[in-house]
Every structure is written in structure tokens, then in C-alpha cells.
Amino acid sequence: MEITKELLEKVAKNSRLELTEEEEKEFLPQLKEILESFKKLDQADVQNLSASFQPIFIKNITRDDIPEPCLSQEEALQNTNLKKDGFFKGPKTI
């Protein structure tokens, strides 16, 4: 594919960019260079590779949900002074 001024203008239009003549002259060689770099990927041998939709293996890092004994009401309230009738006491709300 040949990189032309028309292609650059089309890419700019699709990107909703309004380029000046000066910017087009500056970006055209840069776009050519970028696309040349991507041509190197065409040389990679990928025939025997399976498609990878997630490049990093994802695993569940949470623990199993196993019931365990929890704190008693007295243990949960032992470090607070803000308690009343066996519950945490909070600010009054309207």
C-alpha cells in the first residue's frame, strides 16, 4: 500500500483531525516510517500459533468461600467506646 497525501487526509478525517499543509508535510514521512515498522510483523512466522485473545493467563486470585468461625459480638465491640445495647453507636442521622 502506497502512503500518499490522500491517504493521510483520509486518516486525519477519520480521526477528526484538521491538519494544515505544514502538518501534512511533517506527518506524511512519519506515517510512512510507522507503517514500515509494522511491515516487520508480516515476516513473523505465526502458522503454528493459536489465537490469543488474552495474552496473560487470568486466574481467580480470590480464596475459596469456606465458612469459618467469625467474631462474637463481644469480640467485635471490645475495642470501641462507641457502643450501645450490643451495637456500634454512630452519629444521629435525619
DSSP file (Angstrom, degrees, kcal/mol; ACC not computed):
  #  RESIDUE AA STRUCTURE BP1 BP2  ACC     N-H-->O    O-->H-N    N-H-->O    O-->H-N    TCO  KAPPA ALPHA  PHI   PSI    X-CA   Y-CA   Z-CA
    1    1 A M              0   0    0      0, 0.0     2,-0.4     0, 0.0     0, 0.0   0.000 360.0 360.0 360.0 129.6    0.0    0.0    0.0
    2    2 A E        -     0   0    0      1,-0.0     2,-0.8     5,-0.0     5,-0.1  -0.689 360.0-135.5 -87.3 133.5    1.4    3.3   -1.0
    3    3 A I        +     0   0    0     -2,-0.4     2,-0.2     4,-0.1    29,-0.1  -0.792  37.7 167.7 -91.0 111.2    1.3    6.1    1.6
    4    4 A T     >  -     0   0    0     -2,-0.8     4,-2.1     1,-0.1     5,-0.1  -0.674  52.0-103.5-119.2 173.0    0.0    9.2   -0.2
    5    5 A K  H  > S+     0   0    0     -2,-0.2     4,-2.4     1,-0.2     5,-0.2   0.863 121.7  55.9 -63.0 -36.3   -1.2   12.6    0.9
    6    6 A E  H  > S+     0   0    0      2,-0.2     4,-2.2     1,-0.2    -1,-0.2   0.897 106.6  49.4 -64.3 -40.6   -4.8   11.5    0.1
    7    7 A L  H  > S+     0   0    0      2,-0.2     4,-2.6     1,-0.2    -2,-0.2   0.915 110.7  50.2 -64.7 -42.2   -4.4    8.5    2.5
    8    8 A L  H  X S+     0   0    0     -4,-2.1     4,-2.5     1,-0.2    -2,-0.2   0.907 110.4  49.9 -61.5 -41.7   -3.1   10.8    5.2
    9    9 A E  H  X S+     0   0    0     -4,-2.4     4,-2.4     2,-0.2    -1,-0.2   0.886 110.6  50.2 -65.0 -37.9   -6.0   13.2    4.7
   10   10 A K  H  X S+     0   0    0     -4,-2.2     4,-2.6     2,-0.2    -2,-0.2   0.921 111.5  47.7 -66.0 -43.7   -8.4   10.3    4.9
   11   11 A V  H  X S+     0   0    0     -4,-2.6     4,-1.6     2,-0.2    -2,-0.2   0.911 112.8  49.3 -62.8 -42.2   -6.8    9.1    8.1
   12   12 A A  H  <>S+     0   0    0     -4,-2.5     5,-3.3     2,-0.2     4,-0.2   0.903 111.0  49.6 -64.1 -41.4   -7.0   12.6    9.5
   13   13 A K  H ><5S+     0   0    0     -4,-2.4     3,-1.4     1,-0.2    -2,-0.2   0.927 110.7  49.3 -64.0 -44.5  -10.6   12.9    8.6
   14   14 A N  H 3<5S+     0   0    0     -4,-2.6    -1,-0.2     1,-0.3    -2,-0.2   0.802 112.6  48.7 -63.8 -28.7  -11.5    9.6   10.2
   15   15 A S  T 3<5S-     0   0    0     -4,-1.6    -1,-0.3    -5,-0.2    -2,-0.2   0.411 115.0-119.9 -88.9   1.0   -9.6   10.8   13.3
   16   16 A R  T < 5 +     0   0    0     -3,-1.4     2,-0.4     1,-0.2    -3,-0.2   0.896  64.5 145.1  58.6  42.9  -11.5   14.1   13.2
   17   17 A L      < -     0   0    0     -5,-3.3     2,-0.7    -8,-0.1    -1,-0.2  -0.898  43.5-150.5-109.3 139.6   -8.2   16.0   12.9
   18   18 A E        -     0   0    0     -2,-0.4     2,-0.3    -3,-0.1    -9,-0.0  -0.906  22.3-168.0-109.8 103.9   -7.9   19.1   10.8
   19   19 A L        -     0   0    0     -2,-0.7     2,-0.1   -10,-0.1    -2,-0.0  -0.707  13.1-136.5 -96.5 141.8   -4.3   19.2    9.6
   20   20 A T     >  -     0   0    0     -2,-0.3     4,-2.5     1,-0.1     5,-0.2  -0.419  32.8-103.1 -82.8 168.4   -2.7   22.2    8.0
   21   21 A E  H  > S+     0   0    0      1,-0.2     4,-2.2     2,-0.2     5,-0.2   0.895 124.7  52.7 -57.7 -40.3   -0.5   21.9    4.9
   22   22 A E  H  > S+     0   0    0      1,-0.2     4,-1.6     2,-0.2    -1,-0.2   0.906 109.6  47.5 -64.0 -42.1    2.6   22.2    7.1
   23   23 A E  H  > S+     0   0    0      2,-0.2     4,-3.0     1,-0.2     5,-0.2   0.886 109.5  53.6 -67.9 -38.6    1.4   19.4    9.4
   24   24 A E  H  X S+     0   0    0     -4,-2.5     4,-2.2     1,-0.2    -2,-0.2   0.920 108.4  49.7 -60.7 -43.0    0.6   17.2    6.5
   25   25 A K  H  < S+     0   0    0     -4,-2.2    -1,-0.2     1,-0.2    -2,-0.2   0.860 115.4  44.7 -63.5 -34.4    4.2   17.7    5.2
   26   26 A E  H  X S+     0   0    0     -4,-1.6     4,-0.7    -5,-0.2    -2,-0.2   0.895 117.5  42.5 -75.3 -40.8    5.5   16.8    8.7
   27   27 A F  H  X S+     0   0    0     -4,-3.0     4,-2.9     1,-0.2     5,-0.2   0.750  97.4  73.3 -83.1 -24.9    3.3   13.8    9.3
   28   28 A L  H  X S+     0   0    0     -4,-2.2     4,-2.1    -5,-0.2    -1,-0.2   0.933 101.5  41.6 -59.2 -49.5    3.5   12.1    5.9
   29   29 A P  H  > S+     0   0    0      0, 0.0     4,-2.3     0, 0.0    -1,-0.2   0.867 114.8  53.5 -65.8 -31.7    7.0   10.8    6.3
   30   30 A Q  H  X S+     0   0    0     -4,-0.7     4,-2.4     2,-0.2    -2,-0.2   0.917 108.3  48.7 -67.1 -41.7    6.3    9.9    9.9
   31   31 A L  H  X S+     0   0    0     -4,-2.9     4,-2.5     2,-0.2     5,-0.2   0.904 110.8  51.4 -63.3 -41.2    3.2    7.8    8.9
   32   32 A K  H  X S+     0   0    0     -4,-2.1     4,-2.0    -5,-0.2    -2,-0.2   0.925 110.6  48.6 -60.0 -44.4    5.4    6.1    6.2
   33   33 A E  H  X S+     0   0    0     -4,-2.3     4,-1.8     2,-0.2    -2,-0.2   0.897 110.8  50.2 -64.2 -41.2    8.0    5.2    8.8
   34   34 A I  H  X S+     0   0    0     -4,-2.4     4,-1.6     1,-0.2    -1,-0.2   0.934 112.0  46.7 -63.2 -46.5    5.4    3.9   11.3
   35   35 A L  H  X S+     0   0    0     -4,-2.5     4,-1.0     1,-0.2    -1,-0.2   0.824 108.5  56.0 -68.9 -30.2    3.8    1.7    8.7
   36   36 A E  H  X S+     0   0    0     -4,-2.0     4,-0.6    -5,-0.2     3,-0.4   0.895 105.4  52.8 -64.6 -39.3    7.2    0.4    7.5
   37   37 A S  H >< S+     0   0    0     -4,-1.8     3,-1.0     1,-0.2     4,-0.3   0.889 106.4  52.6 -63.2 -38.5    7.9   -0.7   11.1
   38   38 A F  H >X S+     0   0    0     -4,-1.6     3,-1.3     1,-0.2     4,-0.5   0.742  94.2  71.4 -70.6 -21.7    4.7   -2.6   11.2
   39   39 A K  H >< S+     0   0    0     -4,-1.0     3,-1.0    -3,-0.4     4,-0.5   0.778  84.9  69.2 -63.5 -24.7    5.7   -4.4    8.0
   40   40 A K  G X< S+     0   0    0     -3,-1.0     3,-1.1    -4,-0.6     4,-0.3   0.815  89.8  62.3 -62.8 -28.8    8.3   -6.3   10.1
   41   41 A L  G X4 S+     0   0    0     -3,-1.3     3,-1.2    -4,-0.3    -1,-0.3   0.788  91.1  66.2 -67.9 -26.1    5.4   -8.1   11.8
   42   42 A D  G << S+     0   0    0     -3,-1.0    -1,-0.2    -4,-0.5    -2,-0.2   0.753  95.6  58.3 -64.5 -22.9    4.4   -9.6    8.4
   43   43 A Q  G <  S+     0   0    0     -3,-1.1    -1,-0.2    -4,-0.5    -2,-0.2   0.599  81.1 107.7 -84.0 -11.6    7.7  -11.6    8.5
   44   44 A A  S <  S-     0   0    0     -3,-1.2     2,-0.8    -4,-0.3    -3,-0.0  -0.463  74.2-124.7 -71.0 137.0    6.9  -13.3   11.8
   45   45 A D        +     0   0    0     -2,-0.2    -1,-0.1     1,-0.1     3,-0.1  -0.731  45.6 154.0 -84.6 110.4    6.0  -17.0   11.5
   46   46 A V    >   +     0   0    0     -2,-0.8     3,-1.1     1,-0.1    -1,-0.1   0.148  34.0 110.8-121.7  16.8    2.6  -17.4   13.1
   47   47 A Q  T 3  S+     0   0    0      1,-0.2    -1,-0.1     3,-0.0    -2,-0.0   0.882  84.0  39.1 -62.3 -40.9    1.4  -20.5   11.3
   48   48 A N  T 3  S+     0   0    0     -3,-0.1     2,-0.4     2,-0.1    -1,-0.2   0.220  95.5 102.5 -98.2  15.2    1.6  -22.9   14.3
   49   49 A L    <   -     0   0    0     -3,-1.1     2,-0.2     3,-0.0     3,-0.1  -0.793  65.5-133.4-101.0 140.8    0.3  -20.4   16.9
   50   50 A S        -     0   0    0     -2,-0.4     2,-0.1     1,-0.1    -2,-0.1  -0.556  37.2 -89.0 -86.5 157.4   -3.2  -20.5   18.3
   51   51 A A        -     0   0    0     -2,-0.2     2,-0.6     1,-0.1    -1,-0.1  -0.380  38.5-155.7 -65.4 140.4   -5.2  -17.3   18.6
   52   52 A S        +     0   0    0      1,-0.1    -1,-0.1    -2,-0.1    -3,-0.0  -0.935  21.7 171.6-123.6 107.7   -4.7  -15.5   21.9
   53   53 A F  S    S+     0   0    0     -2,-0.6    -1,-0.1     1,-0.3    -2,-0.0   0.702  82.7  36.7 -86.8 -19.9   -7.4  -13.2   23.0
   54   54 A Q        -     0   0    0      1,-0.1    -1,-0.3     4,-0.0     4,-0.1  -0.929  69.5-164.4-132.1 106.9   -5.9  -12.7   26.4
   55   55 A P  S    S+     0   0    0      0, 0.0     2,-0.5     0, 0.0    -1,-0.1   0.761  77.9  54.7 -67.7 -23.3   -2.1  -12.5   26.3
   56   56 A I  S    S-     0   0    0      0, 0.0     2,-0.1     0, 0.0     0, 0.0  -0.941  95.1-113.6-113.6 130.0   -1.7  -13.0   30.1
   57   57 A F        -     0   0    0     -2,-0.5     2,-0.5     1,-0.1     0, 0.0  -0.389  30.9-148.5 -62.6 129.3   -3.3  -16.1   31.7
   58   58 A I        +     0   0    0     -2,-0.1     2,-0.3    -4,-0.1    -1,-0.1  -0.867  21.4 172.7-103.5 130.6   -6.1  -14.9   34.0
   59   59 A K        -     0   0    0     -2,-0.5     2,-0.5     0, 0.0     0, 0.0  -0.945  41.5 -96.6-133.5 158.2   -6.8  -16.9   37.1
   60   60 A N        -     0   0    0     -2,-0.3    -2,-0.0     1,-0.2     0, 0.0  -0.610  34.2-176.0 -74.7 119.3   -9.1  -16.4   40.1
   61   61 A I        +     0   0    0     -2,-0.5     2,-0.2     2,-0.1    -1,-0.2   0.392  50.0 102.1 -99.9   3.5   -7.0  -14.9   42.8
   62   62 A T  S    S-     0   0    0      1,-0.1     3,-0.1     3,-0.0     2,-0.1  -0.513  76.5-108.1 -85.0 157.6   -9.7  -14.9   45.5
   63   63 A R        -     0   0    0     -2,-0.2    -1,-0.1     1,-0.1     2,-0.1  -0.344  40.7 -88.1 -78.9 162.9   -9.8  -17.5   48.1
   64   64 A D        -     0   0    0      1,-0.1     2,-1.6    -2,-0.1    -1,-0.1  -0.422  42.0-112.3 -67.2 147.3  -12.4  -20.3   48.3
   65   65 A D        +     0   0    0     -2,-0.1    -1,-0.1    -3,-0.1    -3,-0.0  -0.646  52.9 162.7 -86.3  86.7  -15.5  -19.4   50.1
   66   66 A I        -     0   0    0     -2,-1.6     2,-0.1     0, 0.0    -3,-0.0  -0.926  40.8-118.5-109.9 124.5  -15.2  -21.7   53.1
   67   67 A P        +     0   0    0      0, 0.0    -2,-0.0     0, 0.0     3,-0.0  -0.395  39.8 175.2 -63.0 133.7  -17.3  -20.9   56.2
   68   68 A E        -     0   0    0     -2,-0.1     2,-0.1     0, 0.0     0, 0.0  -0.925  40.3 -83.4-133.8 158.8  -15.1  -20.2   59.2
   69   69 A P        -     0   0    0      0, 0.0     2,-0.2     0, 0.0     3,-0.1  -0.395  49.2-153.3 -63.6 139.4  -16.0  -19.1   62.7
   70   70 A C        -     0   0    0      1,-0.1     2,-0.0    -2,-0.1     0, 0.0  -0.533  28.4 -71.9-107.7 177.0  -16.4  -15.3   63.0
   71   71 A L        -     0   0    0     -2,-0.2    -1,-0.1     1,-0.1     2,-0.1  -0.341  47.5-121.3 -66.1 144.9  -16.0  -12.8   65.8
   72   72 A S     >  -     0   0    0      1,-0.1     4,-2.3    -3,-0.1     5,-0.2  -0.395  29.8-104.8 -76.6 167.5  -18.5  -12.9   68.6
   73   73 A Q  H  > S+     0   0    0      1,-0.2     4,-1.5     2,-0.2    -1,-0.1   0.889 122.9  50.4 -61.7 -39.1  -20.5   -9.7   69.2
   74   74 A E  H  > S+     0   0    0      1,-0.2     4,-0.7     2,-0.2    -1,-0.2   0.900 110.1  49.5 -66.1 -40.9  -18.4   -9.0   72.3
   75   75 A E  H >4 S+     0   0    0      1,-0.2     3,-0.6     2,-0.2     4,-0.3   0.886 109.8  51.6 -65.8 -38.6  -15.1   -9.5   70.4
   76   76 A A  H 3< S+     0   0    0     -4,-2.3     3,-0.3     1,-0.2    -1,-0.2   0.834 116.6  39.7 -67.3 -32.0  -16.2   -7.2   67.7
   77   77 A L  H >< S+     0   0    0     -4,-1.5     3,-1.4    -5,-0.2    -1,-0.2   0.448  87.2  96.6 -96.6  -1.3  -17.1   -4.4   70.1
   78   78 A Q  T << S+     0   0    0     -4,-0.7    -1,-0.2    -3,-0.6    -2,-0.1   0.747  83.6  48.4 -66.2 -24.5  -14.2   -4.8   72.6
   79   79 A N  T 3  S+     0   0    0     -3,-0.3     2,-0.4    -4,-0.3    -1,-0.3   0.225  99.4  78.3-102.0  15.6  -12.0   -2.0   71.1
   80   80 A T    <   -     0   0    0     -3,-1.4     3,-0.1     1,-0.1    -3,-0.0  -0.941  52.2-163.8-125.7 147.3  -14.6    0.7   70.8
   81   81 A N  S    S+     0   0    0     -2,-0.4     2,-1.4     1,-0.1    -1,-0.1   0.555  80.0  84.1 -94.5 -12.9  -16.1    3.1   73.3
   82   82 A L        +     0   0    0      7,-0.0     7,-2.8     2,-0.0     2,-0.3  -0.609  65.0 117.6 -93.8  76.4  -18.9    3.9   70.9
   83   83 A K  E     -A   88   0A   0     -2,-1.4     2,-0.3     5,-0.3     5,-0.2  -0.982  34.7-179.2-140.6 152.2  -21.3    1.1   71.6
   84   84 A K  E >  S-A   87   0A   0      3,-2.5     3,-1.3    -2,-0.3    -2,-0.0  -0.939  70.4  -8.6-154.2 128.0  -24.8    0.8   73.0
   85   85 A D  T 3  S-     0   0    0     -2,-0.3     3,-0.1     1,-0.3    -1,-0.0   0.830 129.9 -50.1  54.2  38.0  -27.0   -2.2   73.6
   86   86 A G  T 3  S+     0   0    0      1,-0.3     2,-0.3    -9,-0.0    -1,-0.3   0.627 120.7  94.3  82.0  13.3  -24.6   -4.5   71.9
   87   87 A F  E <  S-A   84   0A   0     -3,-1.3    -3,-2.5   -10,-0.0    -1,-0.3  -0.891  83.2 -92.1-131.0 161.4  -24.2   -2.5   68.7
   88   88 A F  E     -A   83   0A   0     -2,-0.3     2,-0.5    -5,-0.2    -5,-0.3  -0.542  40.3-135.8 -68.7 139.3  -21.8    0.2   67.4
   89   89 A K        +     0   0    0     -7,-2.8     3,-0.1    -2,-0.2    -8,-0.1  -0.878  29.2 177.8-101.4 126.8  -23.1    3.7   68.1
   90   90 A G        -     0   0    0     -2,-0.5     3,-0.1     1,-0.1    -7,-0.0  -0.629  37.2 -68.4-119.8 178.7  -22.9    6.1   65.3
   91   91 A P        -     0   0    0      0, 0.0     2,-0.2     0, 0.0    -1,-0.1  -0.317  58.6 -97.9 -67.9 151.4  -23.9    9.7   64.7
   92   92 A K        -     0   0    0     -3,-0.1     2,-0.3     2,-0.0    -3,-0.0  -0.474  41.1-159.4 -70.0 136.3  -27.6   10.6   64.5
   93   93 A T              0   0    0     -2,-0.2    -1,-0.0    -3,-0.1    -3,-0.0  -0.863 360.0 360.0-117.6 154.0  -29.0   10.8   61.0
   94   94 A I              0   0    0     -2,-0.3    -1,-0.1     0, 0.0    -2,-0.0   0.447 360.0 360.0 -93.8 360.0  -32.1   12.6   59.9
